[in-house]
Amino acid sequence: MSQPSQPGLTDPASPPSHPVRVLRSVWIPMRDGVRLSARVWLPADTEEPQPAVMEYIPYRKNDGTAARDLTLHAAFAAAGYAAIRVDNRGSGDSEGIMLDEYHQTEQDDALQILEWLETQPWCDGNVAMIGKSWGGFNGLQVAALTPPQLKCIVTVCSTDDRYADDVHYLGGSLVASEALPWASTMLCYNARPPDPDVVGPKWRAQWFDRMERTPTYIARWLAHQRRDAYWRHGSVIEDPSGIKAAVLAVGGWADPYRGAVFRLLDELTPLGTPVKGLIGPWAHTYPHQAAPGPAMDFIGECLKWFARFLRENADQDEELPALRAWMPDPVPFGSDLDERPGRWVTEPTWPPQNAQEADLHLSQCRLIGRHLHTHEPTTGSLTAQGDAAVLRSPLAIGASAGNVLQFGDLAGRPGDQSADDGRSHTFTSNPLPDRLEILGPSKADLLISADQPTAQLALRLCEVTPDGTSRLVTTGALNLTHRDSHEHPQPLEPGHPYRVTIPLFATGHAFGPGNRIRLTVSASFWPWLWPSPTPAAVTIHPEGGTLHLPIRTPNPSHDGTPTNPPRPDPPSPLDVEDVPATRTVTWNPVTRTQTVEMTFSDGTTTDHTDGLTRTETELNRFHLTEGDPESATVECERTDAISRGDWQTEVRTYSRMTCTATEFLVVDRLIAYENGSEVFTKSWTTSVPRDLV
């Protein structure tokens, strides 16, 4: 028997379905003479101009995102919108060079694309931007420039703060597991050739120009180890007042960018900008293709948003709640790999009117507080050694936490945390008498000291079941030299006590009755974080240590029924191979060396429309010898092969990052092949002083 629907949680009235025509390659001229390449989907049964939906990313419309684009843009065109997928300057078939992430040129180009759209006979001048990750970032960035054509955006798995909340730095520490791998990926991506069938005979000269002029992004990121003007550029948190377009901010509990949903609600609501949040159980994926599930009819959600803000459709003028979020149920570990059982919850306003914060105090290796029905004194010894806990953490703690950036594959997900818990310092509650739900950002206040001028702390919030299994709920980290500021870090004075606040990634989670809450503290977190230059002993003092959790009181009137399932994908001329990711962790007890190896592949995509084929593979290795932070090594290998008949190209990159106590050292190598023969090679060597990182 079907349940009644709640506002904003069901499919809108089905829009008329239009036949779709596709303009496979459209050129958009920029004022400097560069042309950007786009693909356009249009409703084929009307000559009337329609609102446009734009996605603007550097991942190649012809092959890289071709399968995904069909599920989005063909559906938007079938609903009566003009949908456009633009390759960034220097990517795909677009001319020019891609100089960096979110470069000023990218934003300038976006404004010119919007102006161009306004002049097209099939566009009525009202535009939305949509995007996941890169496209979510630049949607926010372009909106902050207040272009008159942009009426709304859908920003998925993105952030408002490029320094504090991206894959480069976390809490002021270098993200070892993501920074070099992502830079190596972009080096490979930027070196891929344009399509001869689109650009003509000049394709080869354009390809070689790309390879010769593409920079190595890792060198730039390492040159800015603190939050300076480089990172403030493109971080809309600096000044969100320019954002007038309505913002639908979408995230997933398994995605590291989820906290931006809450910050955007906090930043934009007081400014009067329409903003709504939607968070599911998903990883770094679009919600209609999400894992872990349940996935949702994300297309329908977008169409409602577009109807409201592109067409000003009064029928879609229902007031969505400020936040819709998936509240996972407590279930046995490993039983929710495909789908996370739970329910949708809504908050009409954010922060909620009945918002509560549980202050759980750290005492004698325990968490105590009113919400846990424990009322013991909040001071006392943390360990049997006396008044403080001294952390001398093994370096190789953290591999069980999975990947920072997860795409839904099993290989990237966190495992049982109990082994790493056993090598860390833990504060654990008594068994909970009742279910306890949290929703939103958390943080911990600690009083610490260290015996070295640089040190870091990593926190893991876990749920421990009676059998001892420890489920990771959320994480946080802080480079302790950044305790007061990411802009102006200061060395620690050995032995001096400091009060620090460590934010944890926002989360929605229900702790089950009989289970325990655990806060785990370690002074290392590999391969998430690059180790401090010197092994540090960090002391946690008992005075005032507090874990702050955002408690949500269940309210049946704010609990919704699940959304509709994803719509069926449209017919596709593409064959897409599914290759599972892998992740292995090995430990050599003789050399005391840990190696974490990850592989990822998009498999082979073949477009039967024109015979274009693409194959991509990635390999990352992380090496660390216990007790020796200078042994930390990251290696990345990438291969991207693109072909059609007798035209065959392949790009390979290799990147390796090591360190000394005073420097980061990076080697990058690019090799290109045409029809099986090596035609280009280039190497870069980078040495950057460590800046309290």
BATORKOL-221329 format. One line per 4 residues: number of its first residue (from 1); for each residue x, y, z of C-alpha. Coordinates in Angstrom, 1 decimal, padded with zeros to 4 digits. Layout:
NUM> X Y Z ~ ... .
END
This chain:
1> 000.0 000.0 000.0 ~ 001.5 003.3 -001.0 ~ 002.1 006.0 001.6 ~ 001.1 009.6 001.2 .
5> 003.8 011.8 -000.2 ~ 005.4 014.8 001.5 ~ 006.2 018.1 -000.2 ~ 009.5 018.0 -002.0 .
9> 010.0 014.3 -001.6 ~ 008.2 013.0 -004.7 ~ 008.2 013.3 -008.4 ~ 006.7 016.5 -009.8 .
13> 003.9 016.3 -012.3 ~ 005.4 014.5 -015.3 ~ 006.5 017.1 -017.9 ~ 005.6 016.4 -021.5 .
17> 008.2 014.3 -023.2 ~ 009.7 015.9 -026.3 ~ 011.7 014.1 -029.0 ~ 015.4 015.2 -028.8 .
21> 017.8 016.4 -031.4 ~ 021.5 016.6 -030.7 ~ 024.1 019.1 -032.0 ~ 027.2 017.0 -031.4 .
25> 029.8 019.7 -031.9 ~ 029.1 023.4 -031.5 ~ 031.8 026.1 -031.3 ~ 031.5 028.9 -028.8 .
29> 033.9 031.8 -029.6 ~ 035.7 033.6 -026.8 ~ 036.9 037.2 -027.1 ~ 040.5 036.2 -027.2 .
33> 039.9 034.1 -030.3 ~ 039.9 030.7 -028.5 ~ 036.9 028.5 -029.4 ~ 035.2 026.2 -026.8 .
37> 033.5 023.0 -027.9 ~ 030.0 022.1 -026.8 ~ 027.4 019.5 -027.3 ~ 023.7 020.6 -027.3 .
41> 020.5 018.7 -026.7 ~ 017.3 020.4 -027.8 ~ 013.6 019.5 -027.8 ~ 013.0 018.7 -031.5 .
45> 009.3 019.5 -031.8 ~ 009.5 023.2 -031.1 ~ 011.3 026.3 -032.6 ~ 010.5 028.4 -029.5 .
49> 013.4 029.5 -027.4 ~ 013.7 027.5 -024.1 ~ 015.6 028.0 -020.8 ~ 019.0 026.4 -020.9 .
53> 020.8 024.0 -018.5 ~ 024.6 024.1 -018.7 ~ 027.3 021.8 -017.4 ~ 030.9 023.1 -017.8 .
57> 033.7 020.7 -017.0 ~ 037.1 019.5 -018.4 ~ 036.3 015.7 -018.7 ~ 035.7 015.4 -022.4 .
61> 032.1 015.4 -023.7 ~ 032.9 013.0 -026.6 ~ 034.0 010.1 -024.5 ~ 034.9 010.9 -020.8 .
65> 031.4 011.8 -019.6 ~ 029.4 010.8 -022.7 ~ 027.5 008.0 -020.9 ~ 026.7 010.2 -017.9 .
69> 025.7 013.2 -020.0 ~ 023.0 011.2 -021.8 ~ 021.3 010.4 -018.4 ~ 021.2 014.1 -017.6 .
73> 021.1 016.3 -020.7 ~ 019.0 014.1 -022.9 ~ 016.5 014.0 -020.1 ~ 016.5 017.7 -019.6 .
77> 015.9 018.2 -023.4 ~ 013.1 015.7 -023.3 ~ 011.5 017.8 -020.6 ~ 011.6 020.9 -022.8 .
81> 015.0 022.5 -021.9 ~ 018.0 023.3 -024.0 ~ 020.9 021.3 -022.4 ~ 024.5 022.1 -023.1 .
85> 027.7 020.4 -022.1 ~ 030.8 022.5 -022.6 ~ 034.4 021.3 -022.5 ~ 036.6 023.7 -020.5 .
89> 039.3 025.6 -022.4 ~ 042.2 023.2 -023.1 ~ 040.1 020.0 -022.6 ~ 038.3 017.7 -025.0 .
93> 038.0 019.5 -028.3 ~ 038.2 023.0 -026.8 ~ 041.1 025.2 -027.8 ~ 043.7 026.8 -025.5 .
97> 045.5 025.4 -022.4 ~ 044.1 024.5 -019.1 ~ 046.3 026.4 -016.6 ~ 044.9 025.3 -013.3 .
101> 041.8 024.3 -011.4 ~ 039.2 027.1 -011.3 ~ 041.6 029.6 -013.0 ~ 040.3 033.1 -013.6 .
105> 040.2 032.3 -017.3 ~ 037.7 029.6 -016.6 ~ 035.3 032.0 -014.9 ~ 035.8 034.6 -017.6 .
109> 035.0 032.0 -020.2 ~ 031.9 031.0 -018.3 ~ 030.5 034.5 -018.4 ~ 031.1 034.6 -022.1 .
113> 029.3 031.3 -022.6 ~ 026.3 032.7 -020.7 ~ 026.3 035.7 -023.0 ~ 026.6 033.5 -026.0 .
117> 023.7 031.4 -024.9 ~ 021.5 034.5 -024.5 ~ 022.0 035.1 -028.3 ~ 021.1 031.6 -029.5 .
121> 017.7 031.2 -031.2 ~ 016.9 028.1 -029.1 ~ 017.6 029.8 -025.7 ~ 015.3 032.3 -024.0 .
125> 018.2 033.8 -022.0 ~ 017.4 032.1 -018.7 ~ 020.1 029.7 -017.7 ~ 020.8 027.1 -015.0 .
129> 024.2 025.6 -014.2 ~ 024.5 022.0 -013.0 ~ 027.6 020.0 -012.0 ~ 029.1 017.5 -009.7 .
133> 032.5 018.1 -008.2 ~ 034.3 020.4 -010.7 ~ 031.0 021.5 -012.2 ~ 029.6 022.0 -008.8 .
137> 032.5 024.2 -007.8 ~ 032.4 026.4 -010.9 ~ 028.6 026.7 -010.6 ~ 029.1 028.4 -007.2 .
141> 032.0 030.5 -008.5 ~ 030.1 031.8 -011.5 ~ 027.0 032.5 -009.4 ~ 029.1 034.6 -007.1 .
145> 029.9 036.9 -010.1 ~ 026.1 037.6 -010.4 ~ 025.7 037.1 -014.2 ~ 022.1 038.2 -015.1 .
149> 021.4 035.1 -017.3 ~ 022.1 032.7 -014.4 ~ 018.8 032.1 -012.5 ~ 019.6 029.0 -010.5 .
153> 022.3 026.3 -010.0 ~ 022.4 022.7 -008.8 ~ 025.7 022.1 -007.1 ~ 026.6 018.5 -006.3 .
157> 029.5 017.3 -004.2 ~ 031.3 020.7 -004.2 ~ 032.6 023.2 -001.7 ~ 032.6 026.9 -000.9 .
161> 036.2 026.7 000.6 ~ 039.0 025.4 -001.6 ~ 041.6 025.3 001.1 ~ 039.8 023.8 004.1 .
165> 037.4 021.5 002.2 ~ 039.0 020.0 -000.9 ~ 041.5 017.3 -001.8 ~ 044.6 019.3 -001.2 .
169> 044.7 020.1 002.5 ~ 042.6 019.0 005.5 ~ 042.9 020.9 008.7 ~ 046.2 022.4 007.4 .
173> 047.7 018.9 006.7 ~ 048.6 017.8 003.2 ~ 046.1 015.1 002.0 ~ 048.6 012.5 000.9 .
177> 045.9 010.1 -000.5 ~ 044.4 012.7 -002.9 ~ 046.7 015.6 -003.7 ~ 049.3 013.9 -005.9 .
181> 046.9 011.3 -007.3 ~ 044.5 014.1 -008.4 ~ 047.4 016.2 -009.8 ~ 048.7 013.2 -011.7 .
185> 045.2 012.5 -013.1 ~ 044.9 016.1 -014.3 ~ 048.4 015.9 -015.9 ~ 047.1 012.9 -017.9 .
189> 043.7 014.5 -018.7 ~ 045.2 017.8 -019.9 ~ 047.6 015.9 -022.3 ~ 044.8 014.0 -024.1 .
193> 044.3 014.9 -027.8 ~ 041.3 016.6 -029.4 ~ 039.3 014.6 -031.9 ~ 040.4 014.8 -035.5 .
197> 036.9 014.3 -036.7 ~ 035.9 017.5 -034.8 ~ 038.9 019.8 -035.1 ~ 040.3 018.6 -038.4 .
201> 044.0 018.4 -039.5 ~ 045.2 020.7 -036.8 ~ 044.5 018.2 -034.1 ~ 048.1 017.0 -033.8 .
205> 049.6 020.5 -033.5 ~ 046.9 021.3 -030.8 ~ 047.7 018.0 -029.0 ~ 051.5 018.7 -028.9 .
209> 050.8 022.3 -027.8 ~ 048.8 021.0 -024.9 ~ 051.5 018.5 -023.8 ~ 054.3 021.1 -024.1 .
213> 052.5 023.8 -022.2 ~ 050.4 022.0 -019.6 ~ 051.7 022.7 -016.0 ~ 052.0 020.3 -013.1 .
217> 049.3 021.3 -010.7 ~ 051.0 019.7 -007.7 ~ 053.8 022.2 -007.9 ~ 051.3 025.1 -007.5 .
221> 049.4 023.4 -004.6 ~ 052.6 022.7 -002.7 ~ 053.7 026.3 -003.2 ~ 050.6 027.4 -001.2 .
225> 050.6 025.3 002.0 ~ 048.7 027.9 004.0 ~ 045.4 029.6 003.1 ~ 046.4 032.5 001.0 .
229> 045.1 034.5 -002.0 ~ 045.6 031.4 -004.2 ~ 043.0 029.4 -002.2 ~ 040.7 032.4 -001.5 .
233> 040.2 032.7 -005.3 ~ 037.2 030.5 -006.1 ~ 036.2 030.1 -002.5 ~ 032.8 031.7 -002.4 .
237> 032.8 031.5 001.4 ~ 035.0 034.7 001.1 ~ 032.0 036.7 -000.1 ~ 028.8 034.8 -000.9 .
241> 026.8 038.1 -001.2 ~ 027.1 038.0 -005.0 ~ 025.2 034.7 -005.2 ~ 021.7 035.7 -006.3 .
245> 020.8 032.6 -008.3 ~ 018.8 030.0 -006.4 ~ 021.1 027.2 -005.0 ~ 020.2 023.6 -004.7 .
249> 023.2 022.1 -002.8 ~ 023.4 018.3 -002.9 ~ 025.8 016.1 -001.0 ~ 026.3 012.5 000.2 .
253> 027.2 011.1 003.6 ~ 030.0 009.1 001.9 ~ 031.4 012.2 000.2 ~ 034.0 014.6 001.8 .
257> 032.3 017.7 000.5 ~ 029.1 017.2 002.4 ~ 029.8 020.0 004.9 ~ 029.4 022.6 002.2 .
261> 025.6 021.9 002.2 ~ 025.3 023.1 005.7 ~ 027.6 026.1 005.3 ~ 025.7 027.3 002.2 .
265> 022.5 027.1 004.2 ~ 024.2 029.2 006.9 ~ 025.8 031.7 004.5 ~ 023.0 032.2 002.0 .
269> 019.8 032.1 004.0 ~ 020.5 035.4 005.9 ~ 021.2 037.0 002.5 ~ 017.8 036.1 001.2 .
273> 019.2 033.9 -001.6 ~ 016.9 030.9 -002.2 ~ 018.9 027.9 -001.0 ~ 018.0 024.3 -000.2 .
277> 020.0 021.3 000.9 ~ 019.7 017.6 -000.1 ~ 022.0 014.9 001.3 ~ 021.6 011.2 000.7 .
281> 023.7 008.2 001.7 ~ 025.8 008.5 -001.5 ~ 029.4 008.9 -002.3 ~ 031.0 011.2 -004.9 .
285> 028.3 010.6 -007.5 ~ 025.2 012.0 -009.0 ~ 022.2 010.9 -006.9 ~ 020.5 009.0 -009.8 .
289> 023.6 006.9 -010.2 ~ 024.4 006.7 -006.5 ~ 026.2 004.1 -004.4 ~ 025.6 003.2 -001.7 .
293> 021.9 003.4 -002.3 ~ 019.1 004.1 -002.3 ~ 019.5 006.2 -005.4 ~ 016.8 008.7 -006.2 .
297> 015.0 010.4 -009.1 ~ 017.5 013.2 -009.2 ~ 016.3 014.2 -012.7 ~ 012.9 014.9 -011.2 .
301> 014.4 017.0 -008.4 ~ 016.3 019.1 -011.0 ~ 013.2 019.5 -013.2 ~ 011.2 020.9 -010.2 .
305> 014.0 023.3 -009.4 ~ 014.3 024.5 -013.0 ~ 010.5 024.8 -013.3 ~ 010.5 027.1 -010.3 .
309> 013.4 029.3 -011.2 ~ 013.8 029.1 -015.0 ~ 010.2 029.1 -015.9 ~ 008.8 030.7 -012.8 .
313> 006.1 028.0 -012.8 ~ 003.6 028.7 -010.1 ~ 002.6 025.0 -010.0 ~ 006.1 024.3 -008.7 .
317> 006.1 027.0 -006.1 ~ 005.8 024.6 -003.2 ~ 008.1 025.5 -000.4 ~ 010.8 022.9 000.0 .
321> 012.2 022.4 003.5 ~ 015.6 023.9 004.1 ~ 017.2 020.4 004.3 ~ 016.2 016.9 003.3 .
325> 018.6 014.3 004.5 ~ 018.9 010.5 004.6 ~ 019.1 009.2 008.2 ~ 020.8 005.8 008.1 .
329> 019.5 003.2 010.6 ~ 021.9 001.3 012.9 ~ 022.5 -002.1 011.2 ~ 025.1 -004.8 011.5 .
333> 028.4 -003.8 010.0 ~ 028.7 -005.0 006.4 ~ 025.0 -005.5 005.9 ~ 024.5 -002.2 004.1 .
337> 027.1 -002.3 001.4 ~ 024.7 -001.9 -001.5 ~ 022.0 000.1 000.3 ~ 021.9 001.9 003.6 .
341> 018.6 001.3 005.4 ~ 017.1 004.4 006.8 ~ 014.5 007.1 006.1 ~ 014.3 010.6 004.8 .
345> 014.1 013.4 007.4 ~ 013.4 017.0 006.7 ~ 014.2 020.3 008.5 ~ 011.9 023.1 007.6 .
349> 014.5 025.6 008.7 ~ 018.3 025.5 009.2 ~ 019.5 025.5 011.9 ~ 016.5 023.5 013.2 .
353> 014.2 025.4 015.6 ~ 014.7 022.7 018.3 ~ 018.4 022.2 017.6 ~ 020.3 020.7 020.5 .
357> 024.0 020.1 021.1 ~ 025.3 017.2 023.2 ~ 028.4 018.1 025.1 ~ 030.2 014.8 025.8 .
361> 033.1 015.2 028.2 ~ 036.4 013.3 027.9 ~ 037.1 011.6 031.2 ~ 039.2 008.6 032.1 .
365> 039.1 007.2 028.5 ~ 035.3 007.6 028.6 ~ 032.7 009.9 027.0 ~ 030.2 011.1 029.6 .
369> 027.3 013.5 029.4 ~ 023.6 014.1 030.0 ~ 022.6 012.7 026.6 ~ 024.4 009.5 027.5 .
373> 022.6 009.3 030.9 ~ 025.9 009.6 032.7 ~ 026.5 012.4 035.2 ~ 030.0 011.7 036.5 .
377> 032.5 014.5 037.1 ~ 034.0 015.9 033.9 ~ 037.6 016.0 035.1 ~ 039.9 013.3 036.1 .
381> 042.8 011.2 034.8 ~ 042.7 010.1 031.2 ~ 045.0 007.2 031.7 ~ 046.4 005.2 034.5 .
385> 049.6 007.2 034.1 ~ 048.1 010.3 035.7 ~ 046.5 013.5 034.6 ~ 047.1 013.2 030.8 .
389> 047.3 010.9 027.9 ~ 050.5 010.9 025.9 ~ 050.1 009.9 022.2 ~ 053.0 008.3 020.5 .
393> 051.0 007.0 017.6 ~ 052.4 004.5 015.1 ~ 052.7 006.2 011.7 ~ 050.7 003.5 009.9 .
397> 047.3 004.3 011.4 ~ 044.4 005.1 009.1 ~ 044.3 002.6 006.3 ~ 041.1 001.1 007.6 .
401> 039.3 004.5 007.1 ~ 039.0 003.9 003.3 ~ 039.5 006.6 000.8 ~ 039.0 010.3 001.4 .
405> 037.2 010.6 -001.9 ~ 034.9 007.7 -002.4 ~ 032.9 006.9 -005.6 ~ 030.7 004.2 -004.2 .
409> 032.9 001.2 -005.0 ~ 033.4 -001.3 -002.1 ~ 037.2 -000.9 -002.4 ~ 037.1 002.7 -001.2 .
413> 034.9 002.3 001.8 ~ 036.0 002.2 005.4 ~ 036.3 -001.1 007.2 ~ 036.1 -002.1 010.8 .
417> 038.0 000.5 012.8 ~ 038.8 -001.7 015.9 ~ 042.4 -002.5 014.9 ~ 043.3 001.2 014.5 .
421> 041.3 002.0 017.6 ~ 043.5 -000.3 019.5 ~ 046.6 001.6 018.4 ~ 045.1 005.0 019.2 .
425> 043.7 006.7 022.3 ~ 040.0 006.3 022.7 ~ 037.2 007.8 024.7 ~ 034.2 005.5 024.7 .
429> 030.7 005.9 026.2 ~ 028.6 003.4 028.1 ~ 026.1 001.4 026.1 ~ 023.4 003.8 024.9 .
433> 020.0 003.2 026.5 ~ 018.1 004.5 023.4 ~ 018.6 005.4 019.8 ~ 020.5 008.7 019.4 .
437> 020.4 010.6 016.1 ~ 022.9 013.3 015.0 ~ 022.6 015.6 012.0 ~ 025.1 018.3 011.0 .
441> 028.7 019.3 011.8 ~ 030.5 018.1 014.9 ~ 033.6 019.3 016.6 ~ 035.9 018.5 019.5 .
445> 037.6 020.8 022.0 ~ 040.9 019.5 023.4 ~ 043.7 020.8 025.6 ~ 047.0 019.6 024.1 .
449> 050.7 020.0 024.2 ~ 053.5 018.4 022.1 ~ 057.2 017.8 022.3 ~ 057.9 019.0 018.7 .
453> 057.2 022.3 016.9 ~ 055.0 020.6 014.4 ~ 052.4 017.9 015.0 ~ 048.9 016.8 013.9 .
457> 045.9 015.1 015.4 ~ 043.3 013.0 013.6 ~ 039.9 012.2 015.1 ~ 037.5 009.4 014.3 .
461> 034.0 009.2 015.6 ~ 032.9 005.6 015.7 ~ 029.9 003.5 016.7 ~ 031.0 000.3 018.6 .
465> 028.7 -002.7 018.7 ~ 028.6 -005.2 021.6 ~ 030.9 -007.6 019.6 ~ 033.6 -004.9 019.5 .
469> 033.1 -004.0 015.8 ~ 033.8 -000.3 015.3 ~ 032.0 001.5 012.5 ~ 033.4 004.8 011.2 .
473> 030.9 007.6 011.5 ~ 033.0 010.7 010.6 ~ 036.5 012.1 010.8 ~ 038.4 015.3 011.4 .
477> 042.0 016.5 011.5 ~ 044.1 019.4 012.5 ~ 047.7 020.4 011.8 ~ 048.4 021.8 015.3 .
481> 050.4 024.7 013.9 ~ 047.1 025.8 012.3 ~ 045.3 025.8 015.6 ~ 044.5 029.6 015.4 .
485> 044.6 030.2 011.7 ~ 045.1 028.5 008.3 ~ 046.4 031.9 007.1 ~ 049.1 032.4 009.7 .
489> 050.2 029.1 011.2 ~ 052.6 029.2 014.2 ~ 055.0 026.5 015.5 ~ 054.2 024.8 018.7 .
493> 056.2 025.6 021.8 ~ 057.2 022.2 023.1 ~ 055.4 021.5 026.4 ~ 053.2 024.5 026.2 .
497> 049.4 023.7 026.5 ~ 047.1 024.9 023.8 ~ 043.3 024.8 023.5 ~ 042.3 023.6 020.1 .
501> 039.1 023.0 018.3 ~ 039.0 020.2 015.6 ~ 036.0 020.1 013.3 ~ 034.7 016.8 012.1 .
505> 033.0 016.2 008.7 ~ 029.3 016.8 009.0 ~ 027.2 013.7 009.2 ~ 023.8 012.2 009.7 .
509> 023.8 009.0 011.8 ~ 021.7 007.1 014.2 ~ 023.5 005.3 017.0 ~ 021.7 002.2 018.0 .
513> 020.6 001.3 021.6 ~ 023.2 -000.9 023.3 ~ 025.9 000.5 021.1 ~ 028.6 002.9 022.3 .
517> 030.0 006.1 021.0 ~ 033.7 006.3 020.6 ~ 036.1 009.2 019.9 ~ 039.5 008.0 018.7 .
521> 042.5 010.3 018.7 ~ 045.8 009.6 016.9 ~ 048.8 011.7 016.0 ~ 049.0 010.3 012.5 .
525> 046.6 009.2 009.8 ~ 048.2 007.6 006.8 ~ 047.6 007.6 003.9 ~ 045.0 010.3 004.4 .
529> 047.5 012.8 005.8 ~ 051.2 013.3 005.1 ~ 053.2 012.6 008.3 ~ 054.7 015.5 010.3 .
533> 058.4 016.0 009.7 ~ 059.4 014.5 013.0 ~ 057.5 011.9 015.1 ~ 055.7 013.9 017.8 .
537> 054.4 012.9 021.2 ~ 051.1 014.8 021.7 ~ 049.7 015.0 025.2 ~ 045.9 015.3 025.7 .
541> 045.2 017.1 029.0 ~ 041.9 016.3 030.8 ~ 040.7 019.9 031.5 ~ 037.8 020.8 029.3 .
545> 038.0 018.1 026.7 ~ 034.6 018.0 025.0 ~ 033.0 016.4 022.0 ~ 030.1 018.4 020.6 .
549> 027.5 016.5 018.7 ~ 024.4 017.9 016.9 ~ 021.5 016.0 018.3 ~ 018.4 015.6 016.2 .
553> 015.1 014.8 017.9 ~ 012.9 012.6 015.7 ~ 009.7 014.3 014.6 ~ 007.2 012.2 012.7 .
557> 005.9 015.3 011.0 ~ 009.3 016.0 009.6 ~ 010.1 012.5 008.4 ~ 009.3 011.9 004.8 .
561> 008.7 008.9 002.6 ~ 011.5 008.0 000.2 ~ 011.8 009.7 -003.2 ~ 011.0 007.9 -006.4 .
565> 013.7 005.6 -007.7 ~ 015.9 006.8 -010.6 ~ 014.3 007.1 -014.0 ~ 015.4 004.5 -016.6 .
569> 018.4 005.6 -018.6 ~ 017.6 006.6 -022.2 ~ 018.7 004.4 -025.1 ~ 022.5 004.8 -025.6 .
573> 024.8 004.2 -028.5 ~ 027.6 003.7 -025.9 ~ 029.1 000.4 -024.6 ~ 030.6 001.1 -021.2 .
577> 032.8 -001.6 -019.5 ~ 032.4 -001.8 -015.7 ~ 035.8 -002.5 -014.0 ~ 035.7 -002.8 -010.2 .
581> 038.2 -000.7 -008.2 ~ 040.6 -002.5 -005.9 ~ 042.4 -001.6 -002.7 ~ 045.0 -003.8 -000.9 .
585> 046.9 -003.2 002.3 ~ 050.1 -005.1 002.9 ~ 052.4 -005.1 005.9 ~ 056.0 -006.4 006.0 .
589> 056.8 -007.3 009.6 ~ 060.5 -007.5 008.9 ~ 061.0 -004.1 007.3 ~ 057.9 -002.7 009.2 .
593> 056.7 -001.2 005.9 ~ 053.1 -000.7 004.9 ~ 052.0 -000.5 001.3 ~ 048.5 000.6 000.3 .
597> 047.7 000.0 -003.4 ~ 044.6 001.2 -005.2 ~ 043.5 000.7 -008.8 ~ 040.7 002.4 -010.6 .
601> 039.5 002.2 -014.2 ~ 036.7 003.6 -016.2 ~ 037.1 000.6 -018.4 ~ 036.6 001.0 -022.1 .
605> 033.9 003.2 -023.5 ~ 032.9 002.8 -027.2 ~ 030.6 005.2 -029.0 ~ 028.9 003.2 -031.9 .
609> 027.8 006.5 -033.4 ~ 031.3 007.3 -034.7 ~ 033.5 004.5 -033.4 ~ 035.4 006.5 -030.8 .
613> 036.9 004.3 -028.1 ~ 038.5 005.4 -024.8 ~ 040.2 003.3 -022.1 ~ 041.5 004.7 -018.7 .
617> 043.4 003.1 -015.9 ~ 044.8 004.5 -012.6 ~ 047.2 003.0 -010.0 ~ 048.2 004.6 -006.7 .
621> 050.7 003.3 -004.2 ~ 051.4 004.6 -000.7 ~ 054.5 003.4 001.1 ~ 055.5 004.1 004.7 .
625> 058.1 002.6 007.1 ~ 057.1 002.6 010.7 ~ 059.0 005.2 012.7 ~ 060.4 007.1 009.7 .
629> 058.2 009.9 008.4 ~ 060.8 010.7 005.7 ~ 059.9 007.3 004.2 ~ 056.5 008.5 003.1 .
633> 056.1 007.9 -000.6 ~ 053.2 008.3 -003.1 ~ 053.4 006.9 -006.6 ~ 050.8 007.3 -009.3 .
637> 050.5 005.8 -012.8 ~ 047.9 006.8 -015.3 ~ 047.1 005.6 -018.8 ~ 044.5 007.1 -021.2 .
641> 044.1 005.6 -024.6 ~ 041.8 007.1 -027.2 ~ 041.3 005.7 -030.7 ~ 039.1 005.4 -033.7 .
645> 040.0 002.9 -036.5 ~ 043.5 003.6 -037.6 ~ 043.8 006.6 -035.4 ~ 045.3 005.5 -032.1 .
649> 046.7 007.6 -029.2 ~ 047.8 006.9 -025.7 ~ 049.0 009.1 -022.9 ~ 050.8 007.8 -019.8 .
653> 051.9 009.7 -016.7 ~ 054.0 008.7 -013.7 ~ 054.2 010.8 -010.6 ~ 056.2 010.2 -007.4 .
657> 056.3 012.3 -004.2 ~ 058.7 011.9 -001.3 ~ 060.0 014.2 001.4 ~ 062.8 015.1 003.7 .
661> 062.2 016.9 007.0 ~ 062.4 020.2 005.2 ~ 061.2 019.6 001.6 ~ 058.6 018.0 -000.5 .
665> 060.1 016.3 -003.6 ~ 058.0 015.5 -006.7 ~ 058.9 013.9 -010.1 ~ 056.4 013.9 -012.9 .
669> 056.8 012.2 -016.3 ~ 054.5 012.4 -019.4 ~ 054.8 010.1 -022.4 ~ 052.6 010.1 -025.4 .
673> 052.1 007.5 -028.2 ~ 050.6 007.7 -031.6 ~ 049.8 004.5 -033.5 ~ 052.0 002.6 -031.1 .
677> 055.1 004.8 -031.4 ~ 056.4 007.2 -028.8 ~ 056.0 010.7 -030.1 ~ 056.4 012.9 -027.0 .
681> 058.0 012.8 -023.5 ~ 058.5 015.4 -020.9 ~ 059.7 015.4 -017.2 ~ 059.3 017.8 -014.3 .
685> 061.2 017.9 -011.0 ~ 059.8 019.9 -008.1 ~ 061.3 020.7 -004.8 ~ 059.3 022.8 -002.4 .
689> 060.2 023.8 001.2 ~ 057.8 022.5 003.9 ~ 055.9 025.3 005.5 ~ 054.9 023.8 008.9 .
693> 053.2 020.9 007.1 .
END
